[in-house]
Amino acid sequence: MERTDQGPQEPTPPQQPRPNPIFRQPATVETCQADYAAGADIRLRLGWTDGQR
């Protein structure tokens, strides 16, 4: 049985992927250290010590 309540649907236009901020900069020791330091308050709130639960 064919549906009659909807007309033909237009195909959706192709989507462009959004840039990923993780890939904008290379993973270096310095960037990893900065990322780890930026998460210190979160680890403290979760009660982690040295990144451990």
N, C-alpha and C positions, 0 to 999 in steps of 0.2 A: 504494500500500500504506500502510495506516495504522499508526502506531507504537502498540504496546500496552505498552511497558515503562515508560511514564510516565503518571501521571494528569494531569488538567487542571491547568495552572499558574495560580496566583493572580497577578493583575496587581500589579506593584510599586507601592507608594504613591508619590505625587509627592514629589520632593525639593525642599527649600527651598535656594536658593543661599546659600552662605556669604558673609559680609561680606568684602569685599576691603579690606585695610588701605591699599592705595594710594589708594583713593577716599575715605578717611575725612577727609583734610585737603586743602585746596586747594593747588595747585602755585603756590607763591610763590617769589620769589627767595631768601628766607631758608630755606625748606624744601629747596629744591634745593641751596643751598650746604651746608646741614647734611648732606644725603644724600651729596653729593660728598666732604665732609670725612670722613664715616664710612667711606667706602670707600678711604681713603688707604693703609691697611696692605695691603689686597688688591692694589691697583695696584703697590705697592712689591714685594710678593712675586712678582708676575707680571713684574716688570722694566719696567713702564711708566713713562714720564716724562710728566707733564702729561696723563695720560689717553691717551697714544699708546702703541702697541706698539713 
